[in-house]
Amino acid sequence: MAIKNFIDTVLWTFAKSMPEIPHEYIVTDNYPEKLEEINAFIAEIEKNGYTKSFYGKEYKYLEIDGYKYWVMPCPSVASPAGKSEG
């Protein structure tokens, strides 16, 4: 599965700013060589994910192997993606 390979080959960083809600993230700008995989991952989340509210905002989540993945809009970087345990 190409998406699983993408998940396994990028460096996920623990979000120290929210330790009470443990999650990790990647900054997609750090992976220009993986742009096609990033776009496929985002498309998979949008196509097969479910919508859930978090702090008053709606996000699309996709669960894979016990983790939830989502795309976080962020004005300072292009499409960071988030990850947390089930």
C-alpha positions as CSV (number, residue, x, y, z in Angstrom):
1,M,0.0,0.0,0.0
2,A,1.6,3.2,-1.2
3,I,0.0,5.3,1.6
4,K,1.3,3.0,4.3
5,N,4.8,3.3,2.7
6,F,4.5,7.1,2.8
7,I,3.4,7.1,6.5
8,D,6.4,4.8,7.4
9,T,9.0,6.8,5.5
10,V,8.4,10.3,6.8
11,L,9.6,11.7,10.1
12,W,6.7,12.4,12.5
13,T,7.4,15.0,15.1
14,F,5.8,15.0,18.6
15,A,3.7,18.2,19.1
16,K,5.3,19.5,22.3
17,S,2.8,22.5,22.4
18,M,-0.1,20.2,23.2
19,P,1.2,17.3,25.4
20,E,-2.2,16.9,27.0
21,I,-3.5,15.9,23.5
22,P,-0.6,13.7,22.2
23,H,-0.1,13.8,18.5
24,E,2.6,14.0,15.9
25,Y,2.9,16.0,12.7
26,I,4.9,16.3,9.5
27,V,5.5,19.5,7.5
28,T,4.9,18.5,3.9
29,D,7.2,21.3,2.6
30,N,10.1,19.2,4.1
31,Y,9.3,16.5,1.5
32,P,9.3,18.0,-2.0
33,E,10.4,14.7,-3.4
34,K,7.3,13.1,-2.1
35,L,4.8,15.6,-3.5
36,E,2.9,12.9,-5.4
37,E,2.6,10.7,-2.4
38,I,1.5,13.6,-0.2
39,N,-1.2,14.6,-2.6
40,A,-2.4,10.9,-2.8
41,F,-2.4,10.7,1.1
42,I,-4.4,14.0,1.4
43,A,-6.8,12.8,-1.4
44,E,-7.3,9.5,0.5
45,I,-8.2,11.3,3.7
46,E,-10.6,13.5,1.9
47,K,-12.2,10.6,0.0
48,N,-12.4,8.0,2.7
49,G,-12.2,9.9,5.9
50,Y,-14.9,10.9,8.3
51,T,-15.7,14.4,9.6
52,K,-15.4,15.3,13.2
53,S,-15.3,18.5,15.2
54,F,-12.2,19.5,17.2
55,Y,-12.2,22.7,19.2
56,G,-15.1,24.0,17.0
57,K,-13.5,23.3,13.7
58,E,-14.4,20.4,11.4
59,Y,-11.6,18.1,10.2
60,K,-11.6,15.0,8.0
61,Y,-10.0,12.0,9.7
62,L,-8.8,8.7,8.3
63,E,-7.9,5.7,10.6
64,I,-5.0,3.4,9.5
65,D,-3.4,0.8,11.7
66,G,-4.8,2.3,15.0
67,Y,-3.8,5.9,14.2
68,K,-6.0,8.8,13.1
69,Y,-4.6,11.0,10.3
70,W,-5.9,14.4,9.2
71,V,-4.8,17.5,7.3
72,M,-4.3,20.7,9.2
73,P,-4.6,24.0,7.3
74,C,-1.8,26.3,8.3
75,P,-1.0,29.6,6.8
76,S,2.8,29.4,7.4
77,V,3.4,26.0,5.9
78,A,1.8,24.0,3.1
79,S,-0.6,21.3,4.3
80,P,0.9,19.7,7.4
81,A,-0.6,16.4,8.3
82,G,-1.4,15.2,11.8
83,K,-1.3,11.7,13.4
84,S,-2.6,10.5,16.8
85,E,-3.4,7.1,18.3
86,G,-6.9,5.7,17.8
